[in-house]
Structure formats: C-alpha cells, structure tokens
Amino acid sequence: MNNILIDGEWRPARNPAGSFRAVNPSDGTELPDLYPISSFSDIEEALRAARRDAPVLAKTKPEALAEFLDGCAAGIEARAEELVACAHLETALPKEPRLRSIELPRTTFQLRRAAAAARDRSWCRATIDTKADIRSKYGPLGGPVAVFGPNNFPFAYNSAAGTDFAAAIAAGNPVIAKAHPCHPGTTRIFVEIANDVAARCSLPPATFQLIYHMEPESGTELVGHPLVGASTFTGSRPAGLRLKEAADRAGKPIYIETSSVNPIFLLPGALAERRDRIADEVFASCTLGAGQFCTKPGLIVLIQDREGKAFFDTVRQSFERSPAAILVARSVLAGIRTALEMMTSAGAEIVAGGRAIDTPGFRHENTLLRVSGDVFLKNPKDLQQEAFGPVSLCIFARDSGQIVDIAAALEGNLTGSIYSHTFGQDDEIYEKIAAILRFKVGRFLNDKVPTGVTVTAAMVHGGPYPAAGHPGFTAVGFPAAMLRFAALHGYDHVRHDRLPPELQDKNPTGTMGRLIDGEWTPRDV
Amino acid sequence: MNNILIDGEWRPARNPAGSFRAVNPSDGTELPDLYPISSFSDIEEALRAARRDAPVLAKTKPEALAEFLDGCAAGIEARAEELVACAHLETALPKEPRLRSIELPRTTFQLRRAAAAARDRSWCRATIDTKADIRSKYGPLGGPVAVFGPNNFPFAYNSAAGTDFAAAIAAGNPVIAKAHPCHPGTTRIFVEIANDVAARCSLPPATFQLIYHMEPESGTELVGHPLVGASTFTGSRPAGLRLKEAADRAGKPIYIETSSVNPIFLLPGALAERRDRIADEVFASCTLGAGQFCTKPGLIVLIQDREGKAFFDTVRQSFERSPAAILVARSVLAGIRTALEMMTSAGAEIVAGGRAIDTPGFRHENTLLRVSGDVFLKNPKDLQQEAFGPVSLCIFARDSGQIVDIAAALEGNLTGSIYSHTFGQDDEIYEKIAAILRFKVGRFLNDKVPTGVTVTAAMVHGGPYPAAGHPGFTAVGFPAAMLRFAALHGYDHVRHDRLPPELQDKNPTGTMGRLIDGEWTPRDV
C-alpha cells in the first residue's frame, strides 16, 4: 500500500478506512498500485502539523515560496514523460496533444505565474494611511488550505500541482492535497517532485501534505475543522454541496466549482451570416476532451427558424458521425445516464447518440438533445442540470422574446456566450440577453466558445452559485486566484519593525504597487 | 401607521404582520409613531422592483451614483438637528459629542468617501490582457443588497445612510434597507433625504427601498431569495447565524458581523512601565458608549503578578465609581443578563457592578468580571461570549506561557491588541502571542484600544468567523468595503463598444489605475 505524506514524511496510513486502486478507463481494469483511504486520524495529524507550520510559512520570504513553485515547474518538466505516461494510463486522456503539449505546459505556466505573483507581492494590495498609522494587506489564513482536486484535469487542477495548489502556496498557506481517486499515481509523482524541491528551499515540513482518499464524513469534518484555513472542491454537485454546508456551518471559507451548463446563445443574424463556421466551433467545443470540461457548452439556445434548423441539422450530423472518446471514469457514465434520464423525463428528446458504448473502456456516444423553449421554461431546473461528458441540449425558442425568457430562467454559470451578427442586425436582442446574462455568469463571451481557459490575470473562472460558491472570486489567473486563500489583515499603530515587510515604510521590492494615502505607487513612505 | 418606500413610492404596508413603536430608552415609554411589520409580499415587491432596476443601475454612470451619495451627505447636514434630536430620542445616545459631533460627521464622511471611490473607479480593478483580448473587473451583483442595520449606530451603520448603504450603492447595486426597530424614525429621515436627492440624480425608482421591520421567517426568505444579490447583517449572533444559514443554503453572499470580544493582552513590561495610563485607556474603552460597540474590549488578559493585580484594582475602582449610561434598548439588558449568567456559571466572578439599575430607562452597572487562566482554559467557549454593553472580563494568567495558551483558545475577533514594553522587555512573549493573534483577528493593534474605528482605506473591520462570515472583507473603509457587494466579471472577446467603459481601450477617467498586460497604469490601451 502506498504511503501518504504527512508532516514531511512518507508513512503508511494509520488504521486506514479501506484501500483502492485506480482504474484504466480504456479497458476498465484495475491498475496494480494500492492506495489507502485514510481515517480521520491521518487528516487530523495533517491539520495539526499544518497549523503549526502556518505562521512559519506566513513569515517565509515570498522569494522562497516562488523558488519552490518555480522548482516544482522545473521538476515537472524533468519528469514530464513519466507524468504523461501515468496520467494517460489513469485517465485515458490522449498523450498528444492534450497531456504533453497542452495540459502539462499549462500547469508549469500556472506554477511560474504564481511564483511571479508571489515575488511581485502586489497581489497583497498593501494599503497605508500614514496620518492614522493604519495599514492593511491581504495575508495568509493561518491554517492549511484543503484542496479536493477534480477527475478531469490530472495536471492543471491537480491538488498537488494545479491552480489551487499554486495559488494557496503563493499566498503563504500550507496545502493538504486530497488526490482524486482517478489519478493517485499522477498525484504521487507531483508530491514527490514538490518534496524534493521543498527540501532545497527550506520550507517547513507541513507546507504540503498528501492524503489519497477519505470517506465522505472525513471530508465534511476536514472542511469544517477549527484548524483548517479554507477549502476548495471541484467536482460533482452533491459532494460539493455537502462539503459547502459543513464549511459554511463552521464559518470556514470554501470555494466550490461543481456544475455549469455554459449556455451559448446563437442569434439569427449570426446564423444567417456564418452558420457553418459556428456549427463547427460549437460541435468541437461540446465534444472536446469528451465533453469533460467545466466550461463545456451544455445548452445551445437558438430560434426555431430556417437557419436555426439548418444549424441544428449540421451539428446533429457532426454528433452522429463523431467517434466516442474514452471517459476518465466509470462514474462519468453513471452521471451521464442520470442527467439524460432527468432531461428526457422533463421533455427533452435525444436526437443523436444517447447510449453508453458496450466495448472495453468507458465510452458514451456523443449525445445531442433537443427541447422547445416552451418545454424548457416549464421545467428549467431539470433541463439545466450539468451532464458532465459529451452531452449538450439544444433549446429551440419560438422567437427572440422567448430567448430572453430562457436567459432569465438560467441559474449561475461559469460562462455564457452570445454569437451575434457582425454588423449589428442582432443588436437589439443582444442587448436584452446581455443585460440578463452578464449577472448570471463569471466569464461573458462574444462570438466564441467557452472551452479553452486562458491562464491570464484577466481570466474569470468562477461565477454566481451554483457555478461557484461566491461570485467575487476566480479559480484561474494570477494574482487574482490567490485572493481566495487570503484574509484581510489590518495593522493599527503596530510598531514599525513588527510590521510585515510589505507594510513597512520602505517598499521591499522597490516595484510593488501600494496604495499610500490614496495614491497607488511603488514609492517608499 | 408610517408608509414604507417601495419602488420609489411611499405607500402603506400591505397586510402587515403587525406593527410596532420605537421606545425611548431613557424612560422606557413608547414613542407615538406607529410602524408596520411587513409581510413577505412587501418584501417580494421590493425584490422584484430592485431586480428590474439592477441592470439599469449597473449601467448608470458612476458620476451619477457619486452625485447621489454626495447629495445624501449634504441632505444629512441640512437636516442634522432633526436627525440628532430623533436619534437621541430613539437611542438615548448623547447629542454631544456622540451624535452631532462624532457619528453624524463620520456618516457624511463615509458617504463622500464612497462617492469619491465611485468617481475614481479604481476599486473595480480593471484588468486587461490585450493579447488574449480578455478583460475583467468587479461589477455589481445584478440584484439588490439587503441591509439589516444594527441598534448601536443610528447614523454610521444605518441601513439607509451608513457604510453598507454607501458601499452597496457606490458599487452600483440597489439597496433594500431594513430599519432597526430601535430607531425607525431616524431611518425614515435618511430615506426622505435619499429620496429627495435621487429624484434630482435620475436614478431608477428602486435604487433604495425601505422596510421598517419583518418577521424572522421573512428575513431568512429575503437573504436566500433568488432575486437578492447579497445581504449584510450587524447584530446578535443567533439572528445573524440564522440568516447566514439561509443565505449559505441558497448560495447567496451574506456578510454578518455578530460578535467579538476584542481581546487586549497586557504584557508585564508594559504594566511595569505605564500601568495607570493603560488602566485609564482600557477602562474608558470598555465603557465608551455604554460598551455598545462591536469593538469594545470584552477580554483583558494579563499575568497575576503584583503589577497585574495593581492594574486590576485601578480598573475595578474605575468600574465601581463610574455612573451607568443609558442603553439603546431593553434587549441589551436581556443580553447582558444572559451573558453574565453564562460567564458566572463557567466560573467567572463579578467584581464590580453586575446589576441592572432599577430606574426609569435601560441602565446597567458598569460590570467587571474576573477569572483565572486555568478556569478560562477549561471553558473558553462560554467565557468568550460577547456581552454587548458595559461588561468586560479580566483573565488572570498564571504566567506568560499561559497567556499564549489563552490566545490559542480564542475564536475569531474583529480586533486584538497587545500592550508591550516600549524598549523590548516583552518582545519574546509578544512574538509568541502575535504569531497566534494575527490570524484570529481582522485588525491587530499595538499599545492601543480597539474602540474608535477610523474610516480610512486601510481600515479592516472584519475578521475570521464568528466575528464575520469571511475573513477577506472589511465593512469599513473605502474602496475596500465595496468589494463585498461585487461580482468578478470576465469579458472574453467581447466587442469593444459593448465593453463597460472601464474596460475599453481609452481610460474613461484618464486617472483610474488599471492592470494592463501586467502593469498597473492609468494609460490607455
């Protein structure tokens, strides 16, 4: 049985609640390595060690944190082939281009952006009122961030290498990484890399720790524990809501990302102008990565006119003709089945695909459904449940007025797109939809599919509930993603030599921006 | 019966659930005006109107919002005497200096700071990635902010004039103000002022609305309602937690500020050096405003040595000799009784005061309790319940090691202070306490009492649960306080003329800071 990493040491789980093996999704067979399901005593030990080290890490120079994150990126590159092979085995995601040329470089890029943000220090938004001698900045939470990684990104959202890991450490917090049981081997390699690097950077031993798996009750106990700083969870809605409830009850911040149907509105002028190009884009976005993206378009809204029907026929043919890719886990198949049952019970009709494929491995036909606007508006709740996988629902609105009603019936989403005519034919209806959609999504797009989340300071990967738990944060993009793991720290009349360097009179980097007496400036006080 | 203000019109409550009168705390008599307890139909109407107007307000020029807020400040000054007279009648807070010379100017200052922040626009943190054409900024929530004001600040935290009101509007959100039943008349004057000003600024009719009172179930329905944007509540812990649970369940942001004991640690060197001065400061802070401040020091921690005992004797004499001020409400007396029962049951001893005073009006003796560190550590939960009013508990630690244990046993607080020796004698123990206390409080102080919350950009009035609901925000200070009422809005490939002005290539003010391709700058793209 594999060791977990607690307080800097690889050791066996104590009295594990069970064990598990990862599964090769391409043939359904179990992989050889055995991993423990930790009992809460392991988790409590991790919490105590992390709480002990949190103040040490909070006083660690940002340059050391940055060196660690940069070191992780370099270490990942050095073991890239091993990571790609292991992640491919555990998730069946294609080695090329997905794992080797897209997700791995994105992961190292994120780590380096986090390192740069830590070095730059501007993220902490140092604010100084010289007259009142009151100063403030964002600082670490004083307890670990528990990261529950998802199944669909073995690298970029991995709990031991992905965006949450990088953001939490860059902001000066210890991490307790909970591997996703789909890819424990990949996660182990990341932790080995981090562990090698940490030794060189003299970080405290509980800077990051690894638990492979835990029972649901341990998860709720962890996120609501007095010693935890905050938690993140990316995954299914029921599990996310259970964790959110426990964290909320204890008053602990939790950032969940559990479901989003990412509506795309196709306005008549856009379809008249460039129907086939849009059809290709939308189809590709719906089925990219077997639809296993948080930003997959799950709802396509258009008017049931001649252009709309022609668009639909093109997309349907693409769904019908395209081969089914392998899904990352058996549970994805189960989720699709549940979602299809709910949608068809609510009146949607399957027009392409619809069945799991009876071959070795986890596959599901690329599936397109159709429903009228009238029926959608009768049961918008069931018809906007996320079907994680290659499944999308096309809503045929009666007219442009009904499109607006459909927008108004949507819940919170990560993204929302509107395709409109290039030269203004759709502007009137665009304005009406945009005025509603803007407040229902984190990232609002024009003439563009939502898959492909660029890692940039301006990226918003978040949104109103239920897409995320609070609409004021993003999980992607530095430095913004770090603010999820920060407390606002005020210093009132604190003696100068006791202030954190960012709040002392002399600007510690000479370049970081600070708000001094109302002016954003890199100068010293 | 007084009218409520819904959708720009003063009208009677429909089918009210009841009515109430404010009470004069100086003699316990009811004041003549009758106010309705609204049924949910009033609240739902307010929600619908506010949701309709939210996108309009979101597109309103910040200059118009600023003009409105500045107009409110001027209107308040014009009706200052009336406000002071009414608030004094309803709360018994002294006209001078408290109401006229401190709280009223603070309130108008806040409104003007909010106006300046709206005009400046930097608060929205516009971020532009020119290469990827991805842009982001903080924007309004798309639904109203429900503000539940507290009893203790009839002006500065008033739901229709205070910091939450100013911050929510400055960030472009409509407000549904729920008056505190202690001072409905004061709140009505503020709404009259705002209503006069709004007419001149052409703001949409549901920019702010007024409900005087509602039943608890209506409150929970309001904060979790699909149409609400966010809520704030300042008041008692049970009511705050009930609202928080309802809002959390619905995934709606809520900012609660419900209790804080604001510990003060007095280190031996500080007492040896300047014992009497500290005793005067601490006593004054504990009893200022009859102890009815969120930042009143409820816990005083010191070592039981000669200096500690001498300090304690001085403070006790001050408590004993000082007259009891009038409290703002009968409920404050009930809260004190409950808190004293809990603390004495847990082993604390009342050494000064302890009784309600049997005269007309709501008065309670200034009350000091004492407990040993040993006893405190046996039951830290019951012994750190807030007693809102002129009540403080002195904890006598056995030695400096036990002081550290006491710090570790504290819950989240708004503030925490350490008094230490000027020339370093306490530095070793200071470091140990500070390393713990930093993460348990929002505002960390040296050699200073926590009462007196300066309104400055660097102020932090917030903290970890249970002091507040999320440690990353502040309720006081502009522009930071506005971020509680903001969503992070991403724009991906959105056509240039459809972008909000703050994200267009040309800087709309010429001066607002924007993060363009990694550089914080006022230049155009």
Interface residues (C-beta under 8 A of the other chain):
Chain A: A54 P55 A58 S122 T127 I128 D129 A132 I134 R135 S136 Y138 G139 P140 L141 G142 G143 K244 E245 D248 R249 A250 G251 K252 P253 G412 T415 Y430 A434 A435 I436 R438 F439 K440 G442 R443 F444 L445 N446 D447 K448 P450 T454 T456 A457 A458 M459 V460 H461 G462 G463 P464 Y465 P466 G469 H470 P471 G472 F473 T474 A480 L483 A486 A487 L488 H489 G490 Y491 D492 H493 V494 R495 R498 G513 L515 G518 W520
Chain B: A54 P55 A58 S122 T127 I128 D129 A132 I134 R135 S136 Y138 G139 P140 L141 G142 G143 K244 E245 D248 R249 A250 G251 K252 P253 G412 T415 Y430 A434 A435 I436 R438 F439 K440 G442 R443 F444 L445 N446 D447 K448 P450 T454 T456 A457 A458 M459 V460 H461 G462 G463 P464 Y465 P466 G469 H470 P471 G472 F473 T474 G477 A480 L483 A486 A487 L488 H489 G490 Y491 D492 H493 V494 R495 R498 G513 L515 G518 W520
